[in-house]
Amino acid sequence: MPKFNVQYCPVCDGNSFAPFLICTDFFVSGEKFSIKQCSSCGFKITENIEDEENIGRYYQSEEYISHSNTAKGLINSVYHAVRKYMLGRKRRLIEKATSLKSGQILDVGTGTGFFLNEMKEKGWQVTGTEKSSDARDFAKKEFNLENLPSENLFTLKDKSFDVITLWHVLEHIHLINKNMETFHRLLKEKGKLIIAVPNHDSTDAKHYKEFWAAYDVPRHIWHFAPKQMKRLGEKHGFKLASLHTMPFDSFYVSLLSEKYKKSKLALIKGIYFGKISWLKSLVNPAKCSSVIYIFEKS
């Protein structure tokens, strides 16, 4: 079975790498995966994973919340409560970034459709792409959203959208440069590209190391920090306009990381360290567990 390995860094095109970490897939398989880092720009990449056609088995868990919408367990229950608040926060961020109260929005990797439904209810014209047929079916049944298979992204018309969003999706996409090129093509001249990804330079990532839940190998292929994200955007004709925190991720990721460590008093420890990480991100957003990047066409 073919494996997916990159010989050139997708951010800087460097071809020299060094070992970084060996992480365990705590979520599905229990397998171990190596993460390497680019010797030139520091970008981090999971090695020896399945190609796009075969990686689906690593998502086959009813606890994979973006596809199944499960509320099983305390952490997922907390996720649901936080999501309800964050939907409004994301919408307001988009309205501020675009100076629009309505327009054309494309959400890539839209999952079960909660975010697109929020935008639709507030008057936006919505388009979504999603790889999981189960997630697309849920969005159709629950919200009457006709989300497209992921490959349909490349058939959409040029300059169709005021804003394109990816909420914790870019780290999963095998063909990262092809997708970034397509986003530039699909956006209108004053369009905005909004990307949220985990931040391996965060306080909690440095604390938990190989147990940091947001490495999430092998589902997360790429591991970003602000410097590399800025450079990737510039490579594809985008200017980084601003970055913002996802404050609850510090708690969510810390709770999961303590669970993976099989810590005693995991709930208390997760909340405690999540709070430390969150407080530090108030001073420096680039240290947040997850960062939202707002790009504009340059």
Rosetta blueprint (number, residue, H / E / L):
1 M L
2 P L
3 K E
4 F E
5 N L
6 V L
7 Q L
8 Y L
9 C L
10 P L
11 V L
12 C L
13 D L
14 G L
15 N L
16 S L
17 F E
18 A E
19 P E
20 F E
21 L E
22 I E
23 C E
24 T E
25 D L
26 F L
27 F L
28 V L
29 S L
30 G L
31 E L
32 K E
33 F E
34 S E
35 I E
36 K E
37 Q E
38 C E
39 S L
40 S L
41 C L
42 G L
43 F L
44 K E
45 I E
46 T E
47 E L
48 N L
49 I E
50 E E
51 D L
52 E L
53 E L
54 N L
55 I H
56 G H
57 R H
58 Y H
59 Y H
60 Q L
61 S L
62 E L
63 E L
64 Y L
65 I H
66 S H
67 H H
68 S H
69 N L
70 T L
71 A L
72 K L
73 G L
74 L H
75 I H
76 N H
77 S H
78 V H
79 Y H
80 H H
81 A H
82 V H
83 R H
84 K H
85 Y H
86 M H
87 L H
88 G H
89 R H
90 K H
91 R H
92 R H
93 L H
94 I H
95 E H
96 K H
97 A H
98 T H
99 S L
100 L L
101 K L
102 S L
103 G L
104 Q E
105 I E
106 L E
107 D E
108 V E
109 G L
110 T L
111 G L
112 T L
113 G L
114 F H
115 F H
116 L H
117 N H
118 E H
119 M H
120 K H
121 E H
122 K L
123 G L
124 W L
125 Q E
126 V E
127 T E
128 G E
129 T E
130 E L
131 K L
132 S L
133 S H
134 D H
135 A H
136 R H
137 D H
138 F H
139 A H
140 K H
141 K H
142 E H
143 F H
144 N L
145 L L
146 E L
147 N L
148 L E
149 P L
150 S H
151 E H
152 N H
153 L H
154 F H
155 T H
156 L L
157 K L
158 D L
159 K L
160 S L
161 F E
162 D E
163 V E
164 I E
165 T E
166 L E
167 W E
168 H L
169 V L
170 L H
171 E H
172 H H
173 I L
174 H L
175 L L
176 I H
177 N H
178 K H
179 N H
180 M H
181 E H
182 T H
183 F H
184 H H
185 R H
186 L H
187 L E
188 K E
189 E E
190 K E
191 G E
192 K E
193 L E
194 I E
195 I E
196 A E
197 V E
198 P E
199 N E
200 H L
201 D L
202 S L
203 T H
204 D H
205 A H
206 K H
207 H H
208 Y H
209 K H
210 E H
211 F H
212 W L
213 A H
214 A H
215 Y H
216 D L
217 V L
218 P L
219 R L
220 H L
221 I L
222 W E
223 H E
224 F E
225 A L
226 P H
227 K H
228 Q H
229 M H
230 K H
231 R H
232 L H
233 G H
234 E H
235 K H
236 H L
237 G L
238 F E
239 K E
240 L E
241 A E
242 S E
243 L E
244 H E
245 T E
246 M L
247 P H
248 F H
249 D H
250 S H
251 F H
252 Y H
253 V H
254 S H
255 L H
256 L H
257 S H
258 E H
259 K H
260 Y H
261 K L
262 K L
263 S L
264 K L
265 L L
266 A H
267 L H
268 I H
269 K H
270 G H
271 I H
272 Y H
273 F H
274 G H
275 K H
276 I H
277 S H
278 W H
279 L H
280 K H
281 S H
282 L H
283 V H
284 N L
285 P H
286 A H
287 K H
288 C L
289 S L
290 S E
291 V E
292 I E
293 Y E
294 I E
295 F E
296 E E
297 K E
298 S L
